[in-house]
Amino acid sequence: MVVFFILSSYNVLSATNTATTSGTIKIMDPNSDEVASQTCTGASFSCELTYKQCDVVGQYYAEFSSDGDTTSEPTYYCSCIDNANQCVNNKFQTCNTGVWTDSGIDTDNDGVDQECEDNTCDNSPGICNTAVNGKCSAKTTQETSCFDSLDNDCDTQVDCSNDLDCEGIAENTRGCWNRQVVLTGSAVQEDIMFINGVFYGCSITDQVILDKVDINNQPIIQNQGHCFQDSAKYYFCSFNNKWEITQGVDKSHPTTVISEVNPTPQIESECCAQSQCWDGNECVNNQRNDPNSPAINNFRCIDGSWSDSEIKLSPTREDTGYCPVQDQCLVNPNNPPDEQCVENDIYFEDNYCESGIWTSRTKYLALQMIELTQTNDFILFCDTPQSALNRLNYIQGGQLVESIVTGGDTNYFCVLESNNKKYIGTSLNKPIAQSTDVLSLFDANNCDSALTDDGQYHSCDGLQSSNTWYNQKLKSIIYSKQEFAIGQTDFITAAINFIKNPFDAIKTKVSATIQAPYDTSYLDSINRFDKLYISKKGAKEIRGTVDGLSFKNLVVEYKNFNTDICSFITEFNRKNLDGNSGIECNKDANTYTVLAQGSTFTTIDPGTIWNDLTSKLRIN
């Protein structure tokens, strides 16, 4: 009988025989192919075979044959072929005696071995050749993510601190500049500010800096002009070429101080709010709606620009202030902003705004009436209805005439005597269609044919020669008992020839020859000409006006008079002189010039002596 045992211990197979003299032990692979064998002899032997290799995956068996008998049993199992390699869960494994064992290198300890997609980035934790979910991102050709603490391009240079690829790269509130991380609101230098992901330059002229580009060949600096602000208005580019803090204040308007405001500014231009102006040291608020805000050397800030501004008087002369536009007129500085001033050529009551100065509609009425004289002798007198009209205490249309002309529907009246005709005129405060009482004074039922708003006078009945003429634009009416005609009138030329030039000459002569009794206010305050007297008889002429409500200025010129007017004036002044009023006279050949100043409360009141010096005179 053959008795034997097959023992397996790792790679050693043993078979024991006690009866036969020889036997063979074999190793069979899973394909039943013999891969190793050992023959043993002797009366009693123990046969051993040292072998354990895996060339085929599967179960290996041991067979022992002796004297025609064979026994077989499994000896070991191969899960893999020796020396084979694989990557499992990004770990590198090698097959050793049929068993997979970890054999990879993971220098950066990111869970991905060099041999498994990390062969070029094993020095960069979290970065691999290709992305591995949950372990690493894919390698990039350059460092494009500069704030993740990863060496994305695996060049051993990480983020802003040491990778030049990051220079100028930014995201939202962080950016890279000179290998440092900068946060939004950081000035990397005086003229470069990092704001919300952008490096902004403040009017940089250094082309070397402007030519700097990032790794994507895009300019790093977005150069901005002066007064550029970020969207939140935290910073602005100042004219000192530095980024300054604005704290939400608008600084988007570039404005330059003019030499009239400040001849030696600290800095000529700066950034202010859209409606502000720079005065050389600070931004000045818009003065448009603040008529009491003072001018700087006759200039004020209007809607972001310096505008020539002169102090103006209200129609009552009681208030002073400024208007946004030089040719506007001041109404009342205490009114709401849209009612403080009026535009040129606007009027209310008798007050007419003419190029920024209050004059009167009476003046324009007088100019038209002077045109009727055709250079002949005439007397023109304009004043209140009580002074200009010689009879008011009679009834017209059931009403007392005085109540009609003083009830607020009319203003001052002008009376003209020329060519044996008398004319009367006034301006209205209501449309002509609503002024039936006034029309009745001028023998007219209506003026429907004169409602042409062209600034000219038209006859109320549509005829070329008529008794009553009306100017729709000026709401002014002229009447004569005798029919007359009015042609086209150039009011600008007439104002220059009959009012401006003559009275400017009078004021100039007064200034040069007369010591003003009180002050020089007559030079600027005589503008209304609602109280006006002009007389021409042959070579003799009288021209005068008085202006003012409380304090008044009166000027009169007498041409070609032989009477020594100044002697009477001097004597009158001597008898009535006080410290706040007076009347003075100058004689130049046969021309006499008179200036009177005072008020209702002074000894000499120009308003009281006005008629004595003008309309009460009779020229022989």
Summary of the structure (lengths in Angstrom):
residues: 620
radius of gyration: 56.1
end to end distance: 186.2
largest distance: 186.4
contacts: 1991
relative contact order: 0.04
helix: 15%
strand: 37%
